[in-house]
């Protein structure tokens, strides 16, 4: 069901004005959460401990933790049901940007700027304790089967990609073959899809996405604002569906 045309115009105008700073008392942008991207696989024997750590981090209010499952360990005997080709592409691009000779699991990338072995709790905790600037102002609203994503106006910002991530809060997988054979794996904030909605150059802008277009099983979405070329992330927001 769609909003009446006039109501849609009014809602759009209100949101756009708020992002442009024209609404008195509009909320100021808040320090953005730390973005933790875990690159993992159900077929990797050293990954379960890192996935458990992601489960802990997912409970922190100032952290957005996401698990990107890759497919390059499927030949070890267990095909990861959550593996995404897009996750592999993103990790390989990070390897180039961060000067790594190859990809590996478990790998954690924080804020798109630093990487750690997923089991390095001490190093990751130190990185998460670093102060962060106010993030790009992002609004997420769900109504009538759609999610509306709004970005506020911001001066002197690098041209950035607006990335929509659909993820599943939790899953339990019984592994019967491969390196983790016989284990029951608890997995958290599993990325089910990611796509670029468009580019943003600092002007107030709206994007609209149909909830039906998201993968079945998705429980939450996140929006990442990341300068073109996988530069450090400058904005993030998340919402349960």
C-alpha positions as CSV (number, residue, x, y, z in Angstrom):
1,X,0.0,0.0,0.0
2,X,1.3,3.4,-0.9
3,X,0.9,6.7,0.8
4,X,-1.5,9.2,-0.8
5,X,0.3,11.4,-3.3
6,X,-0.1,14.5,-1.1
7,X,1.0,12.7,2.0
8,X,4.1,11.4,0.2
9,X,5.0,14.9,-0.8
10,X,4.6,16.3,2.7
11,X,6.6,13.5,4.2
12,X,9.4,13.9,1.7
13,X,9.5,17.6,2.2
14,X,9.7,17.3,6.0
15,X,12.6,14.8,5.7
16,X,14.5,16.8,3.1
17,X,14.2,20.0,5.2
18,X,15.3,18.3,8.3
19,X,18.4,17.0,6.6
20,X,19.2,20.4,5.2
21,X,19.1,21.8,8.7
22,X,15.9,23.9,8.1
23,X,13.8,22.3,10.9
24,X,14.3,24.1,14.2
25,X,15.5,21.8,16.9
26,X,16.5,19.0,14.4
27,X,18.8,16.5,16.1
28,X,22.5,17.0,15.5
29,X,24.5,14.2,14.1
30,X,25.9,11.8,16.7
31,X,29.3,10.1,16.8
32,X,29.0,7.3,14.4
33,X,29.4,3.7,15.6
34,X,32.6,1.8,15.0
35,X,32.2,-0.4,11.9
36,X,33.5,-3.9,12.4
37,X,33.6,-6.1,9.3
38,X,34.5,-9.8,9.9
39,X,35.4,-11.9,6.8
40,X,34.7,-15.5,7.8
41,X,33.7,-18.9,6.6
42,X,31.9,-21.9,8.1
43,X,34.6,-24.0,6.5
44,X,37.4,-22.2,8.4
45,X,38.6,-23.9,11.6
46,X,39.9,-20.7,13.1
47,X,36.7,-18.7,12.4
48,X,34.3,-19.8,15.1
49,X,36.1,-18.0,17.9
50,X,36.1,-14.8,15.8
51,X,32.4,-15.2,15.1
52,X,31.7,-15.6,18.9
53,X,33.6,-12.3,19.4
54,X,31.4,-10.6,16.8
55,X,28.4,-11.8,18.8
56,X,29.8,-10.0,21.8
57,X,30.5,-6.8,19.8
58,X,27.1,-6.9,18.3
59,X,25.7,-6.2,21.8
60,X,27.6,-2.9,22.1
61,X,25.6,0.2,21.3
62,X,28.6,2.1,19.8
63,X,29.6,-0.8,17.5
64,X,28.1,-2.0,14.2
65,X,29.4,-5.5,13.7
66,X,28.8,-7.3,10.4
67,X,29.9,-10.8,9.3
68,X,30.7,-11.2,5.6
69,X,30.9,-14.9,4.6
70,X,33.3,-15.8,1.8
71,X,33.2,-18.8,-0.5
72,X,36.9,-19.5,-1.2
73,X,37.1,-22.2,1.5
74,X,34.1,-24.2,0.2
75,X,36.5,-26.6,-1.4
76,X,37.6,-27.8,2.0
77,X,34.4,-29.9,2.1
78,X,31.7,-27.6,3.5
79,X,29.9,-25.0,1.3
80,X,29.0,-22.0,3.4
81,X,25.3,-21.3,2.9
82,X,25.8,-17.6,3.7
83,X,28.7,-17.1,1.3
84,X,28.5,-14.1,-1.0
85,X,30.5,-13.3,-4.1
86,X,30.1,-9.6,-3.3
87,X,31.8,-10.2,0.1
88,X,34.8,-11.7,-1.6
89,X,35.0,-8.8,-4.0
90,X,34.8,-6.3,-1.1
91,X,37.5,-8.2,0.9
92,X,39.8,-8.4,-2.2
93,X,39.4,-4.7,-2.7
94,X,40.3,-4.0,0.9
95,X,43.4,-6.2,0.4
96,X,44.6,-3.8,-2.3
97,X,43.7,-0.7,-0.3
98,X,45.3,-1.9,2.9
99,X,48.4,-3.3,1.2
100,X,47.8,-6.9,1.9
101,X,49.3,-9.6,-0.3
102,X,46.2,-11.8,-0.1
103,X,42.9,-12.3,1.6
104,X,42.4,-14.5,4.6
105,X,40.0,-15.5,7.3
106,X,39.2,-14.6,9.9
107,X,39.9,-11.0,9.1
108,X,38.5,-7.9,10.8
109,X,38.4,-4.5,9.1
110,X,37.6,-1.6,11.3
111,X,36.1,1.6,9.9
112,X,37.4,0.6,6.5
113,X,40.9,1.7,7.5
114,X,42.6,-0.9,9.7
115,X,42.7,-4.7,9.7
116,X,43.3,-7.3,12.4
117,X,43.3,-11.1,12.6
118,X,39.8,-11.9,13.9
119,X,41.2,-13.5,17.1
120,X,43.2,-10.4,18.1
121,X,40.8,-9.2,20.8
122,X,43.3,-6.9,22.4
123,X,44.2,-5.1,19.2
124,X,40.6,-4.8,18.1
125,X,39.4,-3.6,21.5
126,X,42.1,-0.9,21.4
127,X,41.1,0.2,18.0
128,X,37.4,0.3,19.0
129,X,38.3,2.6,22.0
130,X,39.6,5.3,19.6
131,X,37.6,8.5,19.4
132,X,35.4,9.0,16.4
133,X,34.2,12.1,14.7
134,X,30.5,12.9,14.3
135,X,29.2,10.8,11.4
136,X,27.2,11.8,8.4
137,X,23.6,12.4,9.4
138,X,21.5,9.4,8.3
139,X,17.8,8.8,8.9
140,X,16.2,5.4,8.4
141,X,12.4,5.1,8.3
142,X,10.2,2.1,7.4
143,X,6.6,2.5,6.2
144,X,4.2,0.8,3.7
145,X,6.7,-1.9,2.7
146,X,9.6,0.5,2.0
147,X,12.7,1.8,3.8
148,X,13.5,5.5,3.2
149,X,17.2,6.4,3.7
150,X,18.0,10.1,4.1
151,X,21.3,11.8,4.1
152,X,21.7,15.3,5.5
153,X,23.6,18.1,3.9
154,X,27.3,18.3,4.6
155,X,30.0,20.6,3.2
156,X,33.5,19.5,2.0
157,X,32.7,15.8,1.8
158,X,34.4,13.3,-0.5
159,X,32.1,11.7,-3.2
160,X,30.9,8.6,-1.4
161,X,29.0,5.5,-2.1
162,X,25.8,4.8,-0.1
163,X,25.8,1.1,0.6
164,X,22.8,-0.9,1.8
165,X,23.6,-4.0,3.8
166,X,20.8,-6.5,4.7
167,X,21.8,-8.8,7.5
168,X,20.4,-11.6,9.7
169,X,20.8,-11.1,13.5
170,X,21.6,-14.7,14.3
171,X,21.8,-18.3,12.9
172,X,22.9,-21.7,14.1
173,X,24.5,-24.0,11.6
174,X,25.2,-27.7,12.0
175,X,28.5,-28.5,10.2
176,X,28.8,-32.1,9.1
177,X,31.9,-31.9,6.8
178,X,35.1,-30.1,6.5
179,X,37.4,-28.5,9.1
180,X,34.5,-27.8,11.5
181,X,32.7,-31.1,11.1
182,X,30.6,-32.0,14.1
183,X,30.3,-28.5,15.4
184,X,27.2,-26.3,15.9
185,X,28.2,-22.8,14.9
186,X,26.5,-19.7,16.3
187,X,26.8,-16.9,13.8
188,X,25.8,-13.2,14.3
189,X,24.9,-10.3,12.1
190,X,25.3,-12.3,8.9
191,X,25.3,-10.2,5.8
192,X,22.8,-11.5,3.3
193,X,23.2,-8.9,0.6
194,X,25.0,-5.6,-0.1
195,X,24.4,-3.2,-2.8
196,X,25.3,0.4,-3.7
197,X,22.2,2.7,-3.8
198,X,24.1,5.6,-5.4
199,X,26.6,8.3,-4.8
200,X,26.4,11.2,-2.4
201,X,28.4,14.4,-2.7
202,X,27.2,16.3,0.4
203,X,23.8,17.4,-0.7
204,X,20.7,16.3,1.1
205,X,19.4,13.2,-0.6
206,X,16.8,10.4,-0.2
207,X,16.8,6.8,-1.3
208,X,13.9,4.4,-1.1
209,X,14.1,0.6,-1.1
210,X,11.4,-2.0,-1.1
211,X,11.6,-4.4,1.9
212,X,10.4,-7.2,-0.4
213,X,13.6,-6.7,-2.4
214,X,15.8,-7.8,0.5
215,X,16.8,-11.5,1.0
216,X,14.4,-13.7,2.9
217,X,15.6,-14.1,6.5
218,X,17.0,-10.5,6.7
219,X,16.2,-9.0,10.1
220,X,18.1,-5.7,10.0
221,X,19.6,-3.3,7.6
222,X,22.6,-1.1,7.8
223,X,23.6,1.9,5.6
224,X,27.3,2.6,5.2
225,X,28.6,5.9,3.7
226,X,32.1,5.2,2.3
227,X,34.1,7.5,0.0
228,X,34.7,5.9,-3.4
229,X,37.5,3.4,-3.5
230,X,36.8,1.9,0.0
231,X,38.3,4.8,1.8
232,X,37.6,5.0,5.6
233,X,33.9,4.9,6.4
234,X,32.3,8.3,7.3
235,X,28.8,7.4,8.2
236,X,26.7,4.4,9.3
237,X,23.2,3.7,10.7
238,X,21.2,0.5,11.3
239,X,17.6,-0.4,11.8
240,X,15.6,-3.6,12.6
241,X,13.0,-4.5,10.0
